[in-house]
Amino acid sequence: MNKMSGDTMEGTEIAAEAAAPESRRMALGGRWLRPLLMFVVPALLLLAGAIYWLSRGDTVSTDNAAVKQDIVSVSTQVNGPVVEVAVKNGDRVKRGQLLYRIDPAPYRVALEQAEAQLAAARLQTSQLQTQAAGTGADIVGATANLRIKQNALGRQQALLRRGFTTRTDYDDALNEVRAAETSLADARARAANAHAAIAPGEQPSVAQAMAAIDKARLDLSRTDVRAPMDGTIANADRLQVGQMAVSGLGMLSLVHSSSAWVEANFKEKDVGRMVRGQRASVEVDAYPGEKFEGRVHSVGAGTGSEFSLLPAQNANGNWVKVTQRVPVRIVFDGNPDRPMIAGLSVTATVYFDKSK
């Protein structure tokens, strides 16, 4: 029993002696590992941050961006019920293609009325010209009558001096001369008025009637509402036959699909180095994993808040500085091979190191 206990103690001592160098090595390693971790790990983090900062220094990105397109709200310029709809949502149309038609009957009647007014104006002009020509004959007749009365007065005056006539006959002849002079003056006044009623060139009433015809024809042509540009039809589901079209009220939308661009709202501190022509890339959320190349087309002339309906008024004591956003237009290089739908969310990146 004592022998076994001695052997056990001897084995324990031998194991302790064998483990002592290993413990010393672990203690030595732990003493160097802690300072190594304290200096190396922060250094690696700083190095990674510096690499990231340097790599990001030549680019700036924002996800406050969206695809934009030219969208026209097509409205009518004349009022009336819709009698024909020639398009539906998603249709691609060409410029000048018929979209819908408004009842043209009232405008045809208005054109006929304007043409009747023109005919009446021309008839009135003809009457005035005839009247002016007739006043010339009145003047000739009044002039001849005056000469006859003047000759008669001369004879009465000669007879009165010789005593062969009475004073009464002489006065009657004098009164007839004065009446003839008045008739001549009236004829000349009528002639002047008749000629004044005839304007040089086009008669005003005729010109007014022709203008009314032009307007009636224009209104009639506007009953056919046509596409102002090439594009794709949208919001046409609310356009129905029988619906009353009101001037200025949009009836459908036309999207110019070949003119898509990106409007990216960059922070004000990021636009100082932006110039027209700098290279850009666009990532569209609808097409993950794909990039579309483009270029900076223009930098906004004002921040978004300046063009809002109610711009901010900062002239007060409660002013808080807010980072402003500046809209930057980015155009695609060529036509993207994917549909660029207006309003799609994108992430835009501008490269400062590579411009044109």
C-alpha positions as CSV (number, residue, x, y, z in Angstrom):
1,M,0.0,0.0,0.0
2,N,2.8,2.4,0.9
3,K,4.7,1.3,-2.2
4,M,1.7,2.2,-4.4
5,S,1.3,5.6,-2.8
6,G,5.0,6.4,-3.3
7,D,4.8,5.4,-7.0
8,T,1.8,7.7,-7.4
9,M,3.5,10.6,-5.9
10,E,6.6,10.0,-8.0
11,G,4.5,9.9,-11.1
12,T,2.7,13.2,-10.2
13,E,6.1,14.9,-9.7
14,I,7.3,13.7,-13.0
15,A,4.1,14.9,-14.8
16,A,4.4,18.3,-13.0
17,E,8.0,18.6,-14.1
18,A,7.0,17.8,-17.7
19,A,4.1,20.3,-17.8
20,A,6.2,23.1,-16.3
21,P,8.0,24.1,-19.6
22,E,4.6,24.0,-21.5
23,S,3.1,26.3,-19.0
24,R,6.0,28.7,-19.3
25,R,5.7,28.6,-23.1
26,M,1.9,29.4,-22.9
27,A,2.6,32.2,-20.4
28,L,5.3,33.6,-22.7
29,G,2.9,33.4,-25.7
30,G,0.1,35.1,-23.9
31,R,2.4,37.9,-22.9
32,W,3.2,38.7,-26.5
33,L,-0.3,37.9,-28.0
34,R,-2.1,40.7,-26.2
35,P,0.1,43.6,-27.3
36,L,0.1,42.1,-30.8
37,L,-3.7,42.1,-30.9
38,M,-3.9,45.6,-29.4
39,F,-1.7,47.1,-32.1
40,V,-2.2,44.9,-35.2
41,V,-6.0,44.8,-35.2
42,P,-6.5,48.6,-35.0
43,A,-3.7,49.0,-37.6
44,L,-5.6,46.7,-39.9
45,L,-8.8,48.5,-39.3
46,L,-7.1,51.9,-40.0
47,L,-5.5,50.4,-43.2
48,A,-8.9,49.1,-44.4
49,G,-10.5,52.4,-43.7
50,A,-7.8,54.3,-45.5
51,I,-8.1,52.0,-48.5
52,Y,-11.9,52.4,-48.5
53,W,-11.6,56.2,-48.2
54,L,-9.0,56.5,-51.0
55,S,-11.0,54.2,-53.2
56,R,-14.2,56.2,-52.6
57,G,-12.5,59.6,-53.0
58,D,-13.0,59.6,-56.8
59,T,-16.7,58.6,-56.7
60,V,-19.9,59.7,-55.1
61,S,-23.1,57.7,-54.9
62,T,-26.7,58.3,-53.9
63,D,-29.8,56.1,-53.8
64,N,-32.0,59.2,-53.8
65,A,-32.5,58.9,-57.5
66,A,-35.1,57.7,-60.0
67,V,-35.7,57.2,-63.7
68,K,-37.4,60.1,-65.4
69,Q,-39.1,60.5,-68.7
70,D,-40.8,63.2,-70.7
71,I,-44.5,62.8,-69.9
72,V,-47.1,64.9,-71.5
73,S,-50.7,65.2,-70.2
74,V,-52.8,65.3,-73.4
75,S,-55.8,67.5,-73.0
76,T,-58.4,69.0,-75.4
77,Q,-58.5,72.6,-76.6
78,V,-62.3,72.5,-77.2
79,N,-65.1,71.2,-75.2
80,G,-67.5,68.4,-76.2
81,P,-68.4,64.7,-75.7
82,V,-65.9,62.1,-76.8
83,V,-67.3,60.1,-79.7
84,E,-64.3,57.9,-80.6
85,V,-61.2,56.5,-78.7
86,A,-58.5,55.2,-80.9
87,V,-55.9,54.1,-78.3
88,K,-55.5,52.1,-75.1
89,N,-52.9,51.8,-72.3
90,G,-49.5,50.6,-73.6
91,D,-50.1,51.5,-77.2
92,R,-47.1,53.0,-79.0
93,V,-48.1,55.9,-81.2
94,K,-46.4,58.2,-83.6
95,R,-46.5,61.9,-83.7
96,G,-49.7,63.1,-85.4
97,Q,-51.6,59.8,-84.8
98,L,-55.2,60.1,-83.8
99,L,-55.8,59.5,-80.1
100,Y,-59.5,60.3,-79.7
101,R,-62.2,62.4,-81.3
102,I,-64.6,65.0,-79.9
103,D,-68.1,65.5,-81.5
104,P,-67.4,67.8,-84.4
105,A,-71.1,68.7,-85.3
106,P,-71.3,71.9,-83.2
107,Y,-68.0,73.1,-84.7
108,R,-69.2,72.4,-88.3
109,V,-72.3,74.5,-87.6
110,A,-70.0,77.3,-86.2
111,L,-68.0,77.2,-89.4
112,E,-71.1,77.5,-91.5
113,Q,-72.2,80.5,-89.5
114,A,-68.9,82.2,-89.9
115,E,-69.0,81.6,-93.7
116,A,-72.5,83.2,-93.7
117,Q,-71.2,86.2,-91.9
118,L,-68.4,86.5,-94.4
119,A,-70.9,86.5,-97.3
120,A,-73.0,89.2,-95.5
121,A,-69.9,91.3,-94.9
122,R,-69.0,91.1,-98.6
123,L,-72.5,92.0,-99.6
124,Q,-72.5,95.1,-97.4
125,T,-69.1,96.1,-98.8
126,S,-70.6,95.9,-102.3
127,Q,-73.5,98.0,-101.3
128,L,-71.2,100.6,-99.8
129,Q,-69.2,100.7,-103.0
130,T,-72.3,101.1,-105.1
131,Q,-73.6,103.9,-102.8
132,A,-70.2,105.7,-103.0
133,A,-70.3,105.5,-106.8
134,G,-73.9,106.9,-106.8
135,T,-72.9,109.9,-104.9
136,G,-70.7,111.0,-107.7
137,A,-73.7,111.3,-110.0
138,D,-75.5,113.3,-107.3
139,I,-72.7,115.8,-107.2
140,V,-72.7,116.2,-111.0
141,G,-76.5,116.8,-111.0
142,A,-76.3,119.3,-108.1
143,T,-73.5,121.1,-109.8
144,A,-75.4,121.4,-113.1
145,N,-78.5,122.6,-111.2
146,L,-76.5,125.2,-109.4
147,R,-75.1,126.6,-112.7
148,I,-78.7,126.9,-114.1
149,K,-79.9,128.7,-111.0
150,Q,-76.9,131.0,-111.2
151,N,-77.6,131.9,-114.8
152,A,-81.2,132.6,-114.0
153,L,-80.1,134.9,-111.2
154,G,-77.8,136.7,-113.6
155,R,-80.6,137.4,-116.0
156,Q,-82.9,138.6,-113.2
157,Q,-80.2,140.9,-112.0
158,A,-79.7,142.4,-115.5
159,L,-83.5,142.8,-115.9
160,L,-83.8,144.4,-112.5
161,R,-81.2,147.0,-113.4
162,R,-83.2,147.9,-116.5
163,G,-86.5,147.8,-114.7
164,F,-88.0,144.9,-116.7
165,T,-88.5,142.7,-113.6
166,T,-89.7,143.0,-110.1
167,R,-87.7,142.7,-106.9
168,T,-89.7,139.7,-105.9
169,D,-88.7,137.7,-109.0
170,Y,-85.0,138.6,-108.3
171,D,-85.3,137.4,-104.7
172,D,-86.9,134.2,-105.8
173,A,-84.0,133.5,-108.2
174,L,-81.5,134.3,-105.4
175,N,-83.2,131.8,-103.1
176,E,-83.1,129.1,-105.8
177,V,-79.3,129.6,-106.1
178,R,-78.8,129.3,-102.4
179,A,-80.9,126.1,-102.4
180,A,-78.9,124.7,-105.2
181,E,-75.7,125.5,-103.3
182,T,-77.1,123.6,-100.3
183,S,-78.0,120.6,-102.4
184,L,-74.5,120.5,-103.8
185,A,-73.0,120.7,-100.3
186,D,-75.2,117.8,-99.2
187,A,-74.3,115.7,-102.2
188,R,-70.6,116.3,-101.5
189,A,-71.1,115.3,-97.8
190,R,-72.9,112.1,-98.7
191,A,-70.1,111.3,-101.1
192,A,-67.5,111.9,-98.4
193,N,-69.4,109.7,-95.9
194,A,-69.8,106.9,-98.5
195,H,-66.2,106.9,-99.4
196,A,-65.1,107.0,-95.7
197,A,-67.2,103.8,-95.1
198,I,-65.0,102.0,-97.6
199,A,-61.7,101.3,-95.9
200,P,-58.5,101.1,-98.0
201,G,-57.6,97.5,-98.5
202,E,-59.7,94.8,-96.8
203,Q,-63.0,95.9,-95.4
204,P,-63.0,95.5,-91.5
205,S,-66.2,93.6,-91.5
206,V,-64.9,91.2,-94.2
207,A,-61.6,90.8,-92.3
208,Q,-63.5,90.1,-89.0
209,A,-65.7,87.5,-90.8
210,M,-62.6,85.8,-92.3
211,A,-61.0,85.7,-88.8
212,A,-64.2,84.0,-87.5
213,I,-63.9,81.4,-90.3
214,D,-60.3,80.7,-89.4
215,K,-61.2,80.2,-85.7
216,A,-64.1,78.0,-86.6
217,R,-61.9,75.8,-88.8
218,L,-59.2,75.7,-86.1
219,D,-61.8,74.6,-83.5
220,L,-63.1,72.0,-85.9
221,S,-59.6,70.6,-86.5
222,R,-59.0,70.4,-82.8
223,T,-61.9,67.9,-82.4
224,D,-59.4,65.3,-83.6
225,V,-56.9,65.1,-80.7
226,R,-53.6,63.8,-82.1
227,A,-50.3,62.7,-80.4
228,P,-47.9,65.6,-80.0
229,M,-44.8,63.3,-80.1
230,D,-43.8,59.6,-80.4
231,G,-44.4,57.7,-77.2
232,T,-46.4,55.2,-75.1
233,I,-50.0,55.7,-74.0
234,A,-50.7,55.7,-70.2
235,N,-53.7,56.6,-68.1
236,A,-56.1,56.0,-71.0
237,D,-58.4,53.7,-69.0
238,R,-60.4,56.8,-67.8
239,L,-61.0,57.9,-71.3
240,Q,-64.4,56.6,-72.5
241,V,-66.8,57.3,-75.3
242,G,-69.5,59.7,-74.1
243,Q,-67.2,61.3,-71.5
244,M,-67.3,65.1,-71.6
245,A,-63.9,66.5,-72.6
246,V,-63.2,69.9,-70.9
247,S,-60.6,72.2,-72.3
248,G,-57.3,72.1,-70.3
249,L,-58.3,68.9,-68.4
250,G,-55.9,66.0,-69.1
251,M,-57.6,63.0,-70.6
252,L,-54.5,60.7,-70.9
253,S,-50.7,60.7,-70.6
254,L,-48.1,60.2,-73.3
255,V,-44.7,58.9,-72.2
256,H,-41.7,59.7,-74.5
257,S,-40.0,56.3,-73.8
258,S,-36.9,57.1,-75.9
259,S,-35.9,60.0,-73.7
260,A,-35.3,58.3,-70.3
261,W,-32.8,59.8,-68.0
262,V,-31.9,59.7,-64.2
263,E,-32.5,62.5,-61.8
264,A,-30.2,61.9,-58.9
265,N,-30.4,64.2,-55.8
266,F,-26.8,64.5,-54.5
267,K,-25.9,66.2,-51.2
268,E,-24.7,69.7,-51.6
269,K,-21.1,68.8,-50.5
270,D,-20.9,66.2,-53.3
271,V,-21.7,68.4,-56.3
272,G,-18.8,70.8,-56.0
273,R,-16.6,68.6,-58.3
274,M,-19.3,67.6,-60.7
275,V,-19.1,68.9,-64.3
276,R,-20.9,68.0,-67.5
277,G,-19.6,64.9,-69.2
278,Q,-18.3,63.0,-66.1
279,R,-18.8,59.2,-66.3
280,A,-21.6,57.7,-64.3
281,S,-23.1,54.3,-63.6
282,V,-26.7,53.5,-62.8
283,E,-28.0,50.5,-60.9
284,V,-31.7,50.0,-61.2
285,D,-33.5,48.3,-58.4
286,A,-35.8,46.5,-60.8
287,Y,-32.8,44.9,-62.5
288,P,-30.4,43.7,-59.7
289,G,-26.9,42.9,-60.7
290,E,-26.9,45.1,-63.8
291,K,-25.2,48.4,-64.4
292,F,-26.0,51.0,-67.0
293,E,-23.4,53.4,-68.1
294,G,-24.1,57.1,-68.5
295,R,-22.8,60.6,-68.2
296,V,-23.5,63.8,-66.2
297,H,-25.7,65.9,-68.4
298,S,-26.3,68.9,-66.1
299,V,-26.2,70.0,-62.5
300,G,-29.3,71.7,-61.1
301,A,-29.4,75.5,-61.0
302,G,-30.9,75.3,-57.5
303,T,-31.6,73.0,-54.7
304,G,-34.8,71.0,-54.6
305,S,-36.2,73.2,-51.8
306,E,-35.8,76.3,-53.9
307,F,-38.2,75.0,-56.5
308,S,-40.8,73.7,-54.1
309,L,-44.3,75.2,-54.0
310,L,-43.5,76.9,-50.6
311,P,-39.7,77.5,-50.3
312,A,-38.3,77.4,-46.8
313,Q,-38.0,80.8,-45.1
314,N,-34.9,80.7,-42.9
315,A,-34.9,84.3,-41.8
316,N,-35.9,83.6,-38.2
317,G,-34.3,82.7,-34.9
318,N,-35.2,79.0,-35.1
319,W,-33.1,78.2,-38.1
320,V,-31.6,74.7,-38.2
321,K,-29.1,73.8,-40.9
322,V,-30.3,71.0,-43.1
323,T,-28.1,69.4,-45.8
324,Q,-29.6,70.4,-49.1
325,R,-30.0,68.1,-52.2
326,V,-29.1,69.3,-55.7
327,P,-30.7,67.5,-58.6
328,V,-28.2,66.1,-61.2
329,R,-29.4,64.8,-64.5
330,I,-27.6,61.7,-65.8
331,V,-28.2,60.5,-69.3
332,F,-27.6,57.0,-70.6
333,D,-24.9,56.1,-73.1
334,G,-27.0,54.9,-76.0
335,N,-30.4,53.1,-75.5
336,P,-30.5,50.8,-72.5
337,D,-31.3,47.2,-73.3
338,R,-33.9,47.2,-70.5
339,P,-37.1,49.2,-70.3
340,M,-36.5,52.3,-68.3
341,I,-39.9,52.9,-66.7
342,A,-40.5,56.3,-65.2
343,G,-40.2,56.4,-61.5
344,L,-38.0,53.3,-61.0
345,S,-35.6,53.7,-58.0
346,V,-31.9,53.6,-58.9
347,T,-28.5,54.1,-57.3
348,A,-26.4,56.6,-59.2
349,T,-22.6,56.8,-59.0
350,V,-20.5,59.6,-60.5
351,Y,-16.8,59.1,-61.2
352,F,-14.6,62.2,-60.7
353,D,-11.4,60.6,-61.9
354,K,-12.7,59.8,-65.4
355,S,-14.6,62.5,-67.2
356,K,-15.1,62.8,-70.9
